[in-house]
Amino acid sequence: MDLFKFFTGKPSSKEVAKDRLKLILIHDRANVSPELLEMMKTDILEVISKYVIIDDGDVDVRFTKTDESEGSAPALVASIPIKKMRAR
């Protein structure tokens, strides 16, 4: 256990840098440019906005990896805060 994280509640700069490097490697291995990821994010938000009202400021869309027993694979993870459902 990282004692710095335990006492402050924040990850150390080493952990943050390590996580950022992992994300960069995942993006490279998935062969996804930042422009393509932004286009995907825009399309996803456009579709979801038909059904719900979302908080655009806190949207987080990124690539990560899955933890599979036969190896990891890229995965798209989206955190999209919903303000309320649209009336039908």
N, CA, C and O atoms as a GROMACS GRO file, in nm:
protein
  352
    1MET      N    1   0.084  -0.118   0.000
    1MET     CA    2   0.000   0.000   0.000
    1MET      C    3   0.089   0.124   0.000
    1MET      O    4   0.188   0.129   0.072
    2ASP      N    5   0.053   0.222  -0.079
    2ASP     CA    6   0.127   0.347  -0.085
    2ASP      C    7   0.088   0.434   0.034
    2ASP      O    8  -0.028   0.476   0.044
    3LEU      N    9   0.181   0.462   0.123
    3LEU     CA   10   0.152   0.540   0.243
    3LEU      C   11   0.111   0.682   0.211
    3LEU      O   12   0.026   0.739   0.280
    4PHE      N   13   0.170   0.741   0.107
    4PHE     CA   14   0.133   0.877   0.068
    4PHE      C   15  -0.015   0.885   0.033
    4PHE      O   16  -0.085   0.976   0.077
    5LYS      N   17  -0.060   0.789  -0.044
    5LYS     CA   18  -0.201   0.786  -0.085
    5LYS      C   19  -0.290   0.760   0.036
    5LYS      O   20  -0.400   0.815   0.046
    6PHE      N   21  -0.245   0.678   0.128
    6PHE     CA   22  -0.323   0.645   0.247
    6PHE      C   23  -0.348   0.770   0.331
    6PHE      O   24  -0.460   0.791   0.378
    7PHE      N   25  -0.246   0.851   0.351
    7PHE     CA   26  -0.259   0.967   0.438
    7PHE      C   27  -0.324   1.088   0.369
    7PHE      O   28  -0.399   1.162   0.433
    8THR      N   29  -0.298   1.108   0.243
    8THR     CA   30  -0.350   1.227   0.175
    8THR      C   31  -0.478   1.201   0.099
    8THR      O   32  -0.554   1.294   0.072
    9GLY      N   33  -0.504   1.076   0.066
    9GLY     CA   34  -0.622   1.044  -0.015
    9GLY      C   35  -0.599   1.070  -0.163
    9GLY      O   36  -0.687   1.043  -0.245
   10LYS      N   37  -0.482   1.120  -0.198
   10LYS     CA   38  -0.449   1.149  -0.338
   10LYS      C   39  -0.342   1.051  -0.385
   10LYS      O   40  -0.256   1.011  -0.307
   11PRO      N   41  -0.348   1.013  -0.512
   11PRO     CA   42  -0.240   0.929  -0.564
   11PRO      C   43  -0.111   1.010  -0.576
   11PRO      O   44  -0.114   1.132  -0.596
   12SER      N   45   0.000   0.943  -0.562
   12SER     CA   46   0.129   1.010  -0.576
   12SER      C   47   0.151   1.049  -0.722
   12SER      O   48   0.086   0.996  -0.811
   13SER      N   49   0.243   1.143  -0.744
   13SER     CA   50   0.272   1.185  -0.881
   13SER      C   51   0.327   1.068  -0.962
   13SER      O   52   0.308   1.062  -1.083
   14LYS      N   53   0.395   0.976  -0.894
   14LYS     CA   54   0.446   0.856  -0.962
   14LYS      C   55   0.330   0.773  -1.015
   14LYS      O   56   0.335   0.726  -1.129
   15GLU      N   57   0.225   0.754  -0.935
   15GLU     CA   58   0.109   0.676  -0.978
   15GLU      C   59   0.036   0.745  -1.092
   15GLU      O   60  -0.008   0.679  -1.187
   16VAL      N   61   0.022   0.876  -1.084
   16VAL     CA   62  -0.046   0.953  -1.190
   16VAL      C   63   0.031   0.939  -1.320
   16VAL      O   64  -0.029   0.915  -1.426
   17ALA      N   65   0.163   0.954  -1.315
   17ALA     CA   66   0.246   0.941  -1.435
   17ALA      C   67   0.237   0.800  -1.493
   17ALA      O   68   0.231   0.782  -1.614
   18LYS      N   69   0.237   0.701  -1.405
   18LYS     CA   70   0.227   0.562  -1.450
   18LYS      C   71   0.093   0.537  -1.519
   18LYS      O   72   0.088   0.473  -1.624
   19ASP      N   73  -0.017   0.588  -1.462
   19ASP     CA   74  -0.149   0.573  -1.523
   19ASP      C   75  -0.157   0.643  -1.658
   19ASP      O   76  -0.216   0.591  -1.752
   20ARG      N   77  -0.098   0.762  -1.667
   20ARG     CA   78  -0.098   0.836  -1.795
   20ARG      C   79  -0.020   0.759  -1.902
   20ARG      O   80  -0.062   0.752  -2.017
   21LEU      N   81   0.093   0.703  -1.863
   21LEU     CA   82   0.172   0.626  -1.958
   21LEU      C   83   0.095   0.503  -2.005
   21LEU      O   84   0.100   0.469  -2.123
   22LYS      N   85   0.024   0.437  -1.913
   22LYS     CA   86  -0.058   0.322  -1.951
   22LYS      C   87  -0.163   0.362  -2.053
   22LYS      O   88  -0.186   0.291  -2.151
   23LEU      N   89  -0.228   0.477  -2.031
   23LEU     CA   90  -0.331   0.524  -2.125
   23LEU      C   91  -0.271   0.554  -2.262
   23LEU      O   92  -0.332   0.523  -2.364
   24ILE      N   93  -0.152   0.615  -2.263
   24ILE     CA   94  -0.086   0.643  -2.390
   24ILE      C   95  -0.055   0.514  -2.464
   24ILE      O   96  -0.077   0.505  -2.585
   25LEU      N   97  -0.004   0.414  -2.393
   25LEU     CA   98   0.028   0.286  -2.456
   25LEU      C   99  -0.099   0.217  -2.507
   25LEU      O  100  -0.098   0.157  -2.615
   26ILE      N  101  -0.206   0.225  -2.431
   26ILE     CA  102  -0.333   0.165  -2.475
   26ILE      C  103  -0.382   0.233  -2.602
   26ILE      O  104  -0.425   0.165  -2.695
   27HIS      N  105  -0.376   0.366  -2.606
   27HIS     CA  106  -0.417   0.440  -2.727
   27HIS      C  107  -0.332   0.399  -2.846
   27HIS      O  108  -0.384   0.379  -2.955
   28ASP      N  109  -0.201   0.388  -2.825
   28ASP     CA  110  -0.112   0.349  -2.934
   28ASP      C  111  -0.142   0.208  -2.983
   28ASP      O  112  -0.147   0.184  -3.103
   29ARG      N  113  -0.163   0.116  -2.889
   29ARG     CA  114  -0.190  -0.023  -2.928
   29ARG      C  115  -0.326  -0.038  -2.995
   29ARG      O  116  -0.343  -0.123  -3.083
   30ALA      N  117  -0.421   0.044  -2.955
   30ALA     CA  118  -0.554   0.039  -3.016
   30ALA      C  119  -0.555   0.114  -3.149
   30ALA      O  120  -0.654   0.110  -3.222
   31ASN      N  121  -0.444   0.184  -3.178
   31ASN     CA  122  -0.430   0.260  -3.302
   31ASN      C  123  -0.541   0.364  -3.316
   31ASN      O  124  -0.602   0.377  -3.422
   32VAL      N  125  -0.567   0.437  -3.207
   32VAL     CA  126  -0.671   0.540  -3.205
   32VAL      C  127  -0.605   0.674  -3.180
   32VAL      O  128  -0.539   0.695  -3.079
   33SER      N  129  -0.623   0.764  -3.274
   33SER     CA  130  -0.567   0.898  -3.259
   33SER      C  131  -0.657   0.980  -3.167
   33SER      O  132  -0.774   0.948  -3.151
   34PRO      N  133  -0.603   1.086  -3.108
   34PRO     CA  134  -0.687   1.173  -3.025
   34PRO      C  135  -0.803   1.234  -3.104
   34PRO      O  136  -0.911   1.256  -3.049
   35GLU      N  137  -0.782   1.259  -3.232
   35GLU     CA  138  -0.888   1.314  -3.316
   35GLU      C  139  -1.002   1.213  -3.333
   35GLU      O  140  -1.120   1.249  -3.326
   36LEU      N  141  -0.967   1.087  -3.355
   36LEU     CA  142  -1.068   0.983  -3.370
   36LEU      C  143  -1.145   0.963  -3.239
   36LEU      O  144  -1.267   0.946  -3.240
   37LEU      N  145  -1.074   0.964  -3.127
   37LEU     CA  146  -1.139   0.951  -2.998
   37LEU      C  147  -1.237   1.067  -2.975
   37LEU      O  148  -1.346   1.046  -2.922
   38GLU      N  149  -1.198   1.188  -3.013
   38GLU     CA  150  -1.287   1.304  -2.998
   38GLU      C  151  -1.410   1.292  -3.088
   38GLU      O  152  -1.520   1.329  -3.048
   39MET      N  153  -1.392   1.240  -3.209
   39MET     CA  154  -1.506   1.219  -3.299
   39MET      C  155  -1.601   1.115  -3.241
   39MET      O  156  -1.722   1.132  -3.247
   40MET      N  157  -1.546   1.008  -3.185
   40MET     CA  158  -1.629   0.905  -3.122
   40MET      C  159  -1.706   0.964  -3.005
   40MET      O  160  -1.825   0.937  -2.988
   41LYS      N  161  -1.638   1.043  -2.924
   41LYS     CA  162  -1.702   1.107  -2.809
   41LYS      C  163  -1.818   1.195  -2.854
   41LYS      O  164  -1.926   1.190  -2.795
   42THR      N  165  -1.796   1.276  -2.958
   42THR     CA  166  -1.901   1.364  -3.011
   42THR      C  167  -2.020   1.283  -3.058
   42THR      O  168  -2.134   1.318  -3.029
   43ASP      N  169  -1.996   1.176  -3.131
   43ASP     CA  170  -2.105   1.091  -3.181
   43ASP      C  171  -2.182   1.025  -3.067
   43ASP      O  172  -2.305   1.019  -3.070
   44ILE      N  173  -2.110   0.974  -2.968
   44ILE     CA  174  -2.175   0.909  -2.854
   44ILE      C  175  -2.264   1.009  -2.780
   44ILE      O  176  -2.378   0.978  -2.747
   45LEU      N  177  -2.212   1.129  -2.755
   45LEU     CA  178  -2.290   1.231  -2.685
   45LEU      C  179  -2.411   1.275  -2.765
   45LEU      O  180  -2.517   1.302  -2.708
   46GLU      N  181  -2.397   1.283  -2.895
   46GLU     CA  182  -2.510   1.320  -2.982
   46GLU      C  183  -2.623   1.218  -2.971
   46GLU      O  184  -2.740   1.256  -2.960
   47VAL      N  185  -2.590   1.091  -2.973
   47VAL     CA  186  -2.692   0.986  -2.964
   47VAL      C  187  -2.757   0.985  -2.826
   47VAL      O  188  -2.880   0.980  -2.814
   48ILE      N  189  -2.675   0.990  -2.721
   48ILE     CA  190  -2.728   0.985  -2.585
   48ILE      C  191  -2.814   1.107  -2.556
   48ILE      O  192  -2.913   1.097  -2.482
   49SER      N  193  -2.778   1.222  -2.613
   49SER     CA  194  -2.853   1.346  -2.589
   49SER      C  195  -2.996   1.341  -2.644
   49SER      O  196  -3.079   1.423  -2.606
   50LYS      N  197  -3.025   1.247  -2.731
   50LYS     CA  198  -3.162   1.230  -2.781
   50LYS      C  199  -3.253   1.179  -2.670
   50LYS      O  200  -3.374   1.203  -2.674
   51TYR      N  201  -3.197   1.111  -2.572
   51TYR     CA  202  -3.276   1.044  -2.469
   51TYR      C  203  -3.264   1.106  -2.330
   51TYR      O  204  -3.356   1.097  -2.249
   52VAL      N  205  -3.149   1.169  -2.302
   52VAL     CA  206  -3.126   1.227  -2.170
   52VAL      C  207  -3.057   1.362  -2.184
   52VAL      O  208  -2.995   1.391  -2.286
   53ILE      N  209  -3.069   1.444  -2.080
   53ILE     CA  210  -2.996   1.570  -2.074
   53ILE      C  211  -2.869   1.541  -1.993
   53ILE      O  212  -2.875   1.493  -1.880
   54ILE      N  213  -2.755   1.571  -2.054
   54ILE     CA  214  -2.628   1.536  -1.992
   54ILE      C  215  -2.552   1.660  -1.948
   54ILE      O  216  -2.578   1.771  -1.994
   55ASP      N  217  -2.458   1.640  -1.857
   55ASP     CA  218  -2.369   1.746  -1.811
   55ASP      C  219  -2.242   1.740  -1.895
   55ASP      O  220  -2.155   1.657  -1.869
   56ASP      N  221  -2.232   1.826  -1.996
   56ASP     CA  222  -2.120   1.823  -2.090
   56ASP      C  223  -1.985   1.847  -2.023
   56ASP      O  224  -1.883   1.800  -2.072
   57GLY      N  225  -1.982   1.921  -1.913
   57GLY     CA  226  -1.857   1.958  -1.850
   57GLY      C  227  -1.785   1.844  -1.781
   57GLY      O  228  -1.663   1.849  -1.764
   58ASP      N  229  -1.857   1.740  -1.741
   58ASP     CA  230  -1.794   1.631  -1.666
   58ASP      C  231  -1.786   1.500  -1.744
   58ASP      O  232  -1.770   1.394  -1.685
   59VAL      N  233  -1.796   1.507  -1.875
   59VAL     CA  234  -1.789   1.387  -1.959
   59VAL      C  235  -1.645   1.340  -1.969
   59VAL      O  236  -1.553   1.419  -1.991
   60ASP      N  237  -1.626   1.209  -1.953
   60ASP     CA  238  -1.494   1.149  -1.965
   60ASP      C  239  -1.505   1.025  -2.052
   60ASP      O  240  -1.568   0.926  -2.014
   61VAL      N  241  -1.444   1.030  -2.170
   61VAL     CA  242  -1.442   0.916  -2.262
   61VAL      C  243  -1.296   0.884  -2.289
   61VAL      O  244  -1.220   0.970  -2.331
   62ARG      N  245  -1.258   0.757  -2.264
   62ARG     CA  246  -1.118   0.719  -2.282
   62ARG      C  247  -1.106   0.571  -2.311
   62ARG      O  248  -1.200   0.493  -2.290
   63PHE      N  249  -0.990   0.534  -2.360
   63PHE     CA  250  -0.959   0.394  -2.381
   63PHE      C  251  -0.888   0.342  -2.258
   63PHE      O  252  -0.809   0.413  -2.196
   64THR      N  253  -0.916   0.219  -2.223
   64THR     CA  254  -0.847   0.151  -2.114
   64THR      C  255  -0.830   0.007  -2.157
   64THR      O  256  -0.849  -0.026  -2.274
   65LYS      N  257  -0.794  -0.079  -2.066
   65LYS     CA  258  -0.781  -0.220  -2.102
   65LYS      C  259  -0.871  -0.304  -2.013
   65LYS      O  260  -0.900  -0.268  -1.899
   66THR      N  261  -0.915  -0.416  -2.067
   66THR     CA  262  -0.995  -0.510  -1.989
   66THR      C  263  -0.901  -0.605  -1.918
   66THR      O  264  -0.789  -0.629  -1.964
   67ASP      N  265  -0.947  -0.660  -1.810
   67ASP     CA  266  -0.868  -0.760  -1.737
   67ASP      C  267  -0.928  -0.897  -1.764
   67ASP      O  268  -1.011  -0.946  -1.688
   68GLU      N  269  -0.884  -0.956  -1.872
   68GLU     CA  270  -0.932  -1.088  -1.910
   68GLU      C  271  -0.828  -1.193  -1.872
   68GLU      O  272  -0.709  -1.163  -1.862
   69SER      N  273  -0.874  -1.314  -1.852
   69SER     CA  274  -0.782  -1.421  -1.814
   69SER      C  275  -0.685  -1.457  -1.926
   69SER      O  276  -0.576  -1.506  -1.900
   70GLU      N  277  -0.725  -1.434  -2.050
   70GLU     CA  278  -0.640  -1.469  -2.165
   70GLU      C  279  -0.564  -1.349  -2.219
   70GLU      O  280  -0.515  -1.353  -2.332
   71GLY      N  281  -0.552  -1.244  -2.142
   71GLY     CA  282  -0.483  -1.124  -2.187
   71GLY      C  283  -0.578  -1.006  -2.188
   71GLY      O  284  -0.700  -1.024  -2.182
   72SER      N  285  -0.524  -0.889  -2.194
   72SER     CA  286  -0.608  -0.771  -2.191
   72SER      C  287  -0.638  -0.723  -2.333
   72SER      O  288  -0.561  -0.746  -2.426
   73ALA      N  289  -0.751  -0.655  -2.346
   73ALA     CA  290  -0.793  -0.600  -2.474
   73ALA      C  291  -0.834  -0.455  -2.452
   73ALA      O  292  -0.877  -0.420  -2.342
   74PRO      N  293  -0.823  -0.372  -2.553
   74PRO     CA  294  -0.866  -0.233  -2.536
   74PRO      C  295  -1.017  -0.226  -2.511
   74PRO      O  296  -1.094  -0.307  -2.563
   75ALA      N  297  -1.058  -0.128  -2.430
   75ALA     CA  298  -1.199  -0.106  -2.401
   75ALA      C  299  -1.226   0.043  -2.398
   75ALA      O  300  -1.143   0.120  -2.349
   76LEU      N  301  -1.339   0.083  -2.450
   76LEU     CA  302  -1.381   0.223  -2.446
   76LEU      C  303  -1.466   0.243  -2.322
   76LEU      O  304  -1.565   0.173  -2.302
   77VAL      N  305  -1.427   0.338  -2.238
   77VAL     CA  306  -1.499   0.365  -2.113
   77VAL      C  307  -1.551   0.508  -2.120
   77VAL      O  308  -1.477   0.601  -2.149
   78ALA      N  309  -1.680   0.523  -2.093
   78ALA     CA  310  -1.742   0.655  -2.096
   78ALA      C  311  -1.813   0.682  -1.964
   78ALA      O  312  -1.896   0.602  -1.919
   79SER      N  313  -1.779   0.793  -1.903
   79SER     CA  314  -1.848   0.839  -1.783
   79SER      C  315  -1.922   0.965  -1.823
   79SER      O  316  -1.861   1.069  -1.848
   80ILE      N  317  -2.056   0.955  -1.828
   80ILE     CA  318  -2.138   1.066  -1.878
   80ILE      C  319  -2.245   1.097  -1.775
   80ILE      O  320  -2.344   1.025  -1.764
   81PRO      N  321  -2.227   1.204  -1.698
   81PRO     CA  322  -2.327   1.240  -1.596
   81PRO      C  323  -2.460   1.280  -1.661
   81PRO      O  324  -2.464   1.362  -1.753
   82ILE      N  325  -2.568   1.222  -1.611
   82ILE     CA  326  -2.702   1.249  -1.664
   82ILE      C  327  -2.774   1.343  -1.568
   82ILE      O  328  -2.785   1.316  -1.448
   83LYS      N  329  -2.822   1.455  -1.622
   83LYS     CA  330  -2.896   1.552  -1.540
   83LYS      C  331  -3.040   1.504  -1.520
   83LYS      O  332  -3.091   1.501  -1.408
   84LYS      N  333  -3.106   1.468  -1.632
   84LYS     CA  334  -3.243   1.415  -1.622
   84LYS      C  335  -3.283   1.351  -1.755
   84LYS      O  336  -3.221   1.374  -1.859
   85MET      N  337  -3.388   1.271  -1.748
   85MET     CA  338  -3.439   1.203  -1.866
   85MET      C  339  -3.522   1.302  -1.948
   85MET      O  340  -3.586   1.391  -1.893
   86ARG      N  341  -3.520   1.287  -2.078
   86ARG     CA  342  -3.604   1.370  -2.165
   86ARG      C  343  -3.745   1.314  -2.166
   86ARG      O  344  -3.766   1.194  -2.157
   87ALA      N  345  -3.839   1.403  -2.177
   87ALA     CA  346  -3.980   1.362  -2.185
   87ALA      C  347  -4.004   1.295  -2.320
   87ALA      O  348  -3.951   1.338  -2.422
   88ARG      N  349  -4.083   1.193  -2.318
   88ARG     CA  350  -4.111   1.120  -2.443
   88ARG      C  351  -4.228   1.178  -2.512
   88ARG      O  352  -4.267   1.130  -2.618
   0.00000   0.00000   0.00000
